[in-house]
Every structure is written in structure tokens, then in C-alpha cells.
Amino acid sequence: MSVLGWYRGEDFIVAARLDVAEYVGFRQYRLRWRNVTTDTAFVNLSSDGELSFNADTVLLDGSNTLIEDRMCSAHPTYTWMNGEEVEGDGSGPNTFLAGTYSEIQYAVDCDNSTPGCTYEFQIYDATQSQVIGTCLAQISIVGSSSSSSSASSSSISSSVSSSSSRSSSSSSKSSSSGSSSSSSRRGRTYRFRSRRRYFTFTAKA
């Protein structure tokens, strides 16, 4: 189920939790998107296009994502390693030790998105030239609003994919900053957040 009624102009953050079973050296991870409504191919988040990295968020490009800054849930057994905040076309080269988890956060601008269209995302390992997770949860855009905070009350139900199977589940969580819906599966966790409001889903890499 998609997020409905997300206002154009309401910047958000996509956070990807990386669960590292084996050593990963000098990898660059990029966020990709596509317009589901017009059936376009996935493209890298860039400085132009319907979605771009020209967003105004709390992120600072290249800064560490510390454990107190993480938006995703903790891994039950792995040890935390600092991640990265990204306001550009991809993360810097990252190295992660086996048995650790981390988080990369991407700033996303939707000022040029098309009202009435729906978008989805994937994480791409640019170093190995391979997709590591396609996020089937979607965001549907409506026109701009002078009071965009109400858009963040939309909920999301997630669906995840792997090479051999699909599964989905959802749960609601309320706080002073709004509501969210989440789904989990071993692998990487992705969140959309606008200010203090966020949405989650996970994918097996």
C-alpha cells in the first residue's frame, strides 16, 4: 500500500540500514528512483529530475551517521558502525566490518515531482554495479500545500522483494511527531522521513 497525498515540495530523508555479515570494503551506495505511473526505468538521484538531492533537511553531506542519529531500528546482534549523511549522488567509499550494521541517510527533494504520480526507490552498489534492494513501498505525490505538515500523516505499508520471494507486513507506531507504519525483513532497512515523521520498510539484500 502506497503513501497517499505526499505534498510536492515536502523534502524527506531515505535511511538505509546496512547489515554486514561479511567484510565490505570501499563501497559507494547510491539511491535510485523511478516514476511508477509513467513506467520509467530506475535512475540515480541527481541534481535534476523529478526527484533530486537538492533538499533542505537536517543532513550535512559527508557527516557521520552516529548511533544516536539513526532512524532505523537496531540490529539485535550486530555491532554498530558509523554511517554517512548524503546530500549528493551517492555515499563516499564505505568500509564495514563483518558482524556490524550501519545506516546511510539520503536527502530527497520532490519539488519537480509530478502530482498524481507514484514513485519507488532502490539502493545501488555503484562499486560492484549491482542492485542490493528494490523498495516496493511507494509514495504518491499531490500538489504543493502552504501547510505541508499534514501530508506527513499519511501511512505506508511496505512490501519487499528478493530474487526468489516477496513478503509484507505492517505495524503502526504513534508519537508526538506523527504516525508511521513499518515492515521488517533481514537485510537493509529504508525509511522516508519528513522532519520528525517517517515511514519504514526493509529488504533482503
Secondary structure, 3 states (H helix, E strand, C coil): CCEEEEECCCCEEEEEEEEECCCEEEECEEEEEEECCCCCCCEECECCCCCECCCCCCCCCCCEECHHHCCCCCCCCCEECCEEEECCCCCCCEEECCCEEEEEEEEEECCCCCCCCEEEEEEEECCCCEEEEEEEEEEEEECCCCCHHHHHHCCCCCCEECCCCEECCCEEEEECCEEEEECCCCCEEEEEEECCEEEEEEECC
